[in-house]
Amino acid sequence: MTTLQKVFSPEEFRHQAHQLVDILYDYLADVQNSSSTKAIPFQTPDENLAFWEADFAEGTSDNLSDFFHKVITQSTHLHHPRYMGHQVGVIAPITAVSSMLSALLNNGMAVYEMGLVSNPLEKIVTDLMAKRIGFDEKAGGLLTSGGSLANLTALLAARAKKSPDDIWQEGHQQKLAIMVSEEAHYCIDRAARIMGLGAKGVIKIPVNDKFQIRADLLEQYYQEAIRQNLHIIAIIGSACSTSTGSYDDLEAIAQFAKDKNIWFHIDGAHGGAVIFSEKYKYKVKGIEMADSITIDWHKMLLCPALITALIFKDNQDSFHTFQQKAQYLWANQTSQDWFNSGKRTFECTKLMMSLKVYSLLKLHGEEALSENVTYLYDLAHKFVEIISQYPQFELGVMPESNIVCFRLKDKDNVEIQEIRQKLLLQGRFYIVQTKLKETMYLRVSLMNPLTTESHLKELLDEILQIAFEK
Ligand SMILES: *Cc1c(COP(=O)(O)O)cnc(C)c1O
């Protein structure tokens, strides 16, 4: 057998894939229930590099089961109930199965003929989201690779619609600007600078004591920008913000955007998922007044990275963003065909993202999304109660989502960082840290529906033990 014959041997595929499924079965069964294993097997970058260099030096192997085991044991375990770190989703295993299907088929999506299945599925999924948002039938959207790219894409659509110049042809003639809370995700600032707005083009509005945008200051900042000859194209609301998980007052922002005739974008990368929760969708009251909304499927919606929806109130706006001609791709350059994905995204070849979402909905229904979001937000409330039973701890701010910031009252910033570092090295829990107004906090994102109140009590006990051990 030549190497290439072996590469494409269906038998070889079945052999490796069956092994992997069995290994992953054992892994899930163990990691989801075990109280002994680590949530994160932390090693320094150099230690990890040395480990993999030694592995690579062993050369090729006929059997990858050893490699699969190594990858699993050396990775951070999101399915572990004591994983409470970053806002990356704990995925429904069915979406790993459909990931394998999409990887093998590798239909690139940019044009209809390369996305016969994934383009219609993308329309079905994004139409469903538009409906849950409360938009009418003029709405529509697309899937793209990550919240950061979706936010950039939304701002490009805003610029195409609200700038007085034909920037696509002539470049910038005027100084443009956007308004956003100082607590917004850094990718908004980055997107604006990529677009050539510069530091002055990102008008950062202060937040109140709940870390929400100060809606009472919008008019003042707007007038100041006008005085500086800035032309404001858009305002962005966070739903929710990253550090504290705070939801901006979307209704107030919507009213302001309407008065000024500027684009209203909502960065709901994390917290936009509440559109699927009967109990918590009140948090995004006013969402249907936005021009565009970013929602990540790879955070609270049980899917693997990266899958992000960008939903437009008026779907036509999404076709004006990239007004470029590519003769070899599209016969009709100007038509607004939903089935040619690449017309509306920065990406040309694109993963079959919709397949993963669709497989989840097909097997478990929207109920899975609703239950997950509701459980995680409920759990944050329970964590607040638990923290209140420990006099040594205090909250950063009352949580609005599944993100909770808390600290030991008697420890300074450096000590809090040291405690976090020791937790990381022990590896039983994985949590992170953040600074709120110059004070360091421990921060958990409760992403895992297998995390319970008893894990949270255990976390506080472990922190106390680390902090006060002799
Ligand atoms: C996670 C997040 C982003 C970035 O999204 P990626 O999918 O990681 O690119 C942007 N905004 C907010 C509010 C987020 O929580």
The ligand as a MOL file (V3000), in Angstrom:
LIG
                    3D

  0  0  0     0  0            999 V3000
M  V30 BEGIN CTAB
M  V30 COUNTS 15 15 0 0 0
M  V30 BEGIN ATOM
M  V30 1 C -16.4120 36.5230 24.0830 0
M  V30 2 C -16.8210 37.8900 23.7300 0
M  V30 3 C -16.3710 38.4840 22.5330 0
M  V30 4 C -15.3830 37.8280 21.6180 0
M  V30 5 O -15.9560 36.7490 20.9630 0
M  V30 6 P -15.0250 35.6030 20.3220 0
M  V30 7 O -16.0370 34.6300 19.8360 0
M  V30 8 O -14.1490 35.1020 21.4010 0
M  V30 9 O -14.2600 36.2500 19.2110 0
M  V30 10 C -16.8500 39.7360 22.2260 0
M  V30 11 N -17.6970 40.3820 23.0410 0
M  V30 12 C -18.1390 39.8390 24.2000 0
M  V30 13 C -19.0950 40.6010 25.0480 0
M  V30 14 C -17.7180 38.5710 24.5850 0
M  V30 15 O -18.1560 38.0320 25.7280 0
M  V30 END ATOM
M  V30 BEGIN BOND
M  V30 1 1 1 2
M  V30 2 1 2 3
M  V30 3 2 2 14
M  V30 4 1 3 4
M  V30 5 2 3 10
M  V30 6 1 4 5
M  V30 7 1 5 6
M  V30 8 2 6 7
M  V30 9 1 6 8
M  V30 10 1 6 9
M  V30 11 1 10 11
M  V30 12 2 11 12
M  V30 13 1 12 13
M  V30 14 1 12 14
M  V30 15 1 14 15
M  V30 END BOND
M  V30 END CTAB
M  END
